[in-house]
Amino acid sequence: MISNGVDHPGLLLLMYPRPVFVAAAVLDFFPIEGAKKTFRDVQELYSRFGHADRISMIEGYHGHEFSAGNQEAAFEFLDHFNQLPATRTLASVKELDGKTLQCTRTGQVMVDAEDAKPVTDLIRDYYVEHKGQQAPSVRDLYFGQGYPGINSWTVAAYDNVTPPEGVIAWENRGSSAVDQVLIDRYALHHSHGLVMPLLHIHKAANHSQRWLVWFAQSGKAGPRDWPEIRKQVDAGFDVLTFDFRGLGETRMLYTAVSEDDPSLALQDDAQAYVNPLSSVLADYVYNSLLTGRPYFLQMIEDAEIALRFSQEVLHAGRVSIASDPQSALIADAIARTLPQMSLLPSPATDVLKWSELVIERREQWPIRYLLPGGAYIQ
């Protein structure tokens, strides 16, 4: 629904002009600010059309639950509009233990049902049944619905103001030198406040105009990648390396805690951030599906933004792509999608195939590669 323009206020407005009561929780893991904004947006419309009395909200100071206080307020609201006497007390509640709530003897379908199948088997069987169908390419998906038109965006110098939609505003953040190799630092501002850190690594006397984009699974090149970067610079390349949104310097400063597996929070920060089961990056990837623009396609957008900047400001020509082995899939997808970029010939690297993930019934793999229908692409 979100990808088709229906957000939280839109859901509530499906009930207009009927009475609407919002019971929210201040300490919920869903931010209370979102509930307040949703309520204000809908309340304004109700008021404008003469129904201000038909919408109300309560904020209980508690976590994610329909508390007794919120229930009482909700019943009072319902009783009023149903012309019933006000409910003063709630019916008593009997809490059931976990054992009573189990739907099978042990609570595990795979243990108790002889014909049980794991979800991975069902996914594999569905794929095998439908794998002959015609599927769009990554390029088709990228330039299809939701493509922001980066190929026609304007590239301009940053003026300390968030640029409007359709503008890449570049900012020079200084340079440094290591063994006669220059490292120029840039920040590319775009898309309502996103900022892409980008490095241009080159020799001052390099006139070959061979250009290479290089990245790793954690983002742009870092100190441990220097031997590989130096090798490419010595081979005559100007190297561009940047952080995909949500990685590297743009990593979101949160920690995901899983109630299902508390041990996930005990991993080091780098592992915990990208964990495919419960992590900050996983949450971003899942939400990108709701907006209709999967993170995998957003990563290609970042590559195109970096390309536009390098061509317009640094006067780059055709650009090659190289990456660490873990990033071979996105590197391959970028090369297949953007005609101005091509893969740099390199020793054989196995490119992850979505179809193999399904056939092998793998449960964990890099979450950034989640792409609906990907198994049919390769």
N, C-alpha and C positions, 0 to 999 in steps of 0.2 A: 504493500500500500504506500509506503514512504516513497518508493521510486516512482509512483504515479501521482505524487503530490498530496497524499493524505497523511497528515501528521496527527499528533495528539489532539490539537484543537479541532481538526477535521473529524476525528472519531466522535468527539462530544457533540459536534454540530449535527451529526447524523440524527441526534435526538431532538433537535430544535423543532418546535418551540415547547416541547414537554419539559417538565421539571427535571433538573439535573443536580445531583449532590456529589461532591468530590470529597472522599475521605482519604487524607494523606498522612504520611508519617515523617516527622522531622528527621529522625535518625535512620531512615531507610537507606539502603545502598543505592537506590535511585535518588539523585539529588532533589531536594525539596524545591530548589529554584526552578526546576523544570515544571513541577506541578503548579507552582505559583504563576509562572508565565502562561501556561496553558489556560489556567482558570481566568486570568485577567483578559486574555484574548477573547474567550467565549463570553465572559461576563459583559464585555463591552458591546458585543453584538446583541445579546439579550436585552441589555439596557436601552440600546438605540431603538429597538423595535417594541419598547413598552413592556418587557417581561423581566424586569430587574429582580422581581420577587421570586422568580422560578429557578434561580441558580444560587447555590451556597457551597461553602467549603469549610472543612475543619482540618486543623493540623494537630494530630496527636504527637506528644513528645515521647516517641518510642521507635523501635525498629520496624522491620518489615512484617506487619501483622494488622489484622482488622481488630483493633483493640476494643475493649468494652466501652471506653469513652467514645470512640468513633462510631461504634454500633448504636449507642444510645442516641447520638446526634443524628445518625442516618434514619433511625426509626422515627424520631421526632419529625424529621423533614417529610418522610413518607406518610406518616399519620396525618400531618397537616393537609397535604394535598389529596389524601384519600378521605378527608373529612371524618377521621376516626379519633377517638379519645387519645390523648398523648400517652405513650408507653413510659411508665415510670421505672420499671425494673425489667431486667433481661431474664429470660429463662435460664435455669441452672445448666451448666455445661459439664458433661462427663468426658474426660480426656481418655482416649484409648491408647494403649501401649503399642509399640512397634510390631510386636508379634501378632497382635490381633488384626492389624491392618495388612498383614501379608496376604497376597492373593494366591500363593502356593505354599506348600508345607515349609520349605526353607526360605522362601522369598526370592529364590533364584530360578527363573524359568528354565535356564539351560540345564539345571540339575534335576528338576522335577518332571519335565515333559520329555517323553521319549522322542518325539518328532520335532523338538526345538531346533531352530537354526539361529546362529549368530547373525547380527545385522550385516556384517561384512559378507556373509554368504548370500544374503538376499540382494545386496548391492551388486555383487559379482554376477549372479544369475540374471538380474535385470539388464546389466550391461551386455552380457553375452547374447541375450535375446534381441537386443536392439542395436547391436554394434554395426549392423549393415546400413543404418540410416545415414542420410547425408547430413553432414555437420559443417557449421561455419568454421573458417580458419580463425586463428588468433587475430589476424589483421582485420577480418570481417567484424569480429566482436569489438575490436578497439575503435574502429572508425564508424561503428554503428551507433545505436541509441546511447546517449550519454557522453559522446565525444565532445569535449569542450572547445574544439576548434583551434587547438594550439598552433596549427600550421599557418594561421592568419593573425596570431597575436602580435602586438607591438612590443618591441624591445627598446627600453629607454633607461636612462640613468635614474637612480633612486633619489628622491628628493625629501626623504624623511617622512613621507606620508604613505600609508598603505595604498598601493596602486589599485585602480578600478579593475573590474573584470576584464580579461582580455589583454592585460599588460604584464610583461616580465620586467620588473624594475631591478637593475643590477647595481650592486654596491661593492666598491673596491675596499677590502679590509686589510690591505697591506701585503708586503712580500717579505720573504726571508730567503737565505741562500745556504745550501749544503753542498760542499765540494763542487763548486761552480755550477750547481744546478739551482735554478730559481723556483721558488714555490710561491705563486701568486694566489691570494685568498679572495674569494668573492662570496657574496650572499645574494641569492636571487629571490626577490619578493614576488609572490603571485597568489592567485586564488584566495582572496579574502583573508590574508594574514599568514599564509604559509611561507616559510623561508627555507630555501635550499642552500646549504653550505657546499661550495664547489672549490676545488683546487685545480690550478693550471700549473703543471710541473714540466719544466723545459730547460734547455740550455740557452743561455743568452745569445749564443752565436748560431743557433739552429735555424737553418734556412731551408730544410728539406720539405717542410710543410706536410709531414706525415702526422696524422692525428689518431689518437687512441683513447677511447673511454675504457676505464678500468674500475671495477668495483668488487667488493667481497660480500659475503652473506650478512655482515654486520654494517655495511655501508661503504663509505669511501675508504681509500687506502690509509693505513695507519703506520706507526713505526715498524711493526713486525712485517709489513708488506714492502718495506723499503728496498730490499734486495731485488724483488721482482720489478718494482717501479724503476729502479735505477737501470736495470737491464734493458727495459723498454726505451728509456731516455737515451741510453748509450747506443741503442739501435737506430736512433734518429727520430723517435716519436716525441711529439708534444703530447703529454698525458693529461687527460681530464678525469677527475674522479670526484664523485659527489655522494651525498647521503640521500637515499630514498626517504620519502616522508615517513616519520615514525621510527627511523633507525639512526644510528650514529649520534651526532649532536642534536638531532631533532627527536631523540627518544623521549617518550612521555614519562614524566617523573612520578610514576605510580608503581605500586606493587599489587599484583593480583593474589588473593588468598582463596584457595579452594576448600570448601567445606567437605567435598567428596574425598580429597586427598591432601591433607595438611602437609605432607612431606614435600609437596611442590614448592612451598614457601621456603624450604630449607636449602634449595639450590642456590648457587651463586647468582648474582644479579643478572648477568648476561644470559644464563640458561633460563632463569625464571621468566625473563622478559619475553622470550620467544617460544615458551613451552606450548606445544600444539593443543594441550588439553585445557589449560587454564593459565592465561597470561594476558598482559596488557595488549600486546600485539595481536593475540588471538581475538580479543574483544573487538579491536579495531577492524580486523579482517571480517569477522562475522557481521558487524554493523555495516561494512561496505557493501555486503550483499543486499542488505535492506534498502540501501539507497540506489541500487541498480548499477553501481559502478564498482565491480570487485577490485580489491586491493591489487591484485596481479596486473590489472589494466592501469591502475593508478601508477604503478611502478614504471610502466612503459611511458605514461604521461611525463613522469619525471625525467626519463631519458630524452624525450622529445624537447622538453623545456631546456635541458642542458645543451642539447644540440642547437636549438634556436639561438641561445645566447652565444655559443661558441662561434657560430657562423656570422652572426650580426656584429659582435663586438671583437672577437679574437680573429675573425676572418678565416675560420677553419674551412677546409674543403671537405672531401669525403672522409668519413670517420670510421675507423675500425673499432671492434669491441673485443675486450678480453675480460676474464674474471677468474676468481678462484673456482675450483671444481664444484663447490657446493652451489654456485650461482650460475651454472651452465644453462639451466632451463630458462631463466629470465633473460640471459644474454642471447640465447638462441631466439627467443620470442621477440626481443627488440629488433634483432637483425632481420627477422621475417616480416616485421611490421613496418619499420621505418626505412624507406628506400635509400636514404642518404647514409645508412649505416650497414656495415657488414662484419661478419665474424672474422677475427684474425686467425689464420691457420695455426693450429697448435697440435701438440700430441693428443692422441685419441682420449677424449673425455666422455664418459657415459652421461648422456643427457637424461634426466629423470623423465619418465613417461607416465602421464596420468593413468593410462590404460593398464600399465604394469602394476601400479598401486592397487587398482581394483582387482585384477586377476590374482595377485599375490595376497590379497586381503590384508594389506598393511594397515595398521590402526594409527600409526604415528609417522608423520613426515613433515617437512617444513610448512608451517601454517600459512606463510606468505604466498604459497603456490596454490591455495584453494581457488578453484575456478569451476563454477557450475558447468557441467557438460564437457569438462576437459578430457575425459576418457575417450570421447568420440573424436577429438581433434587429432590425436596421434595414433 
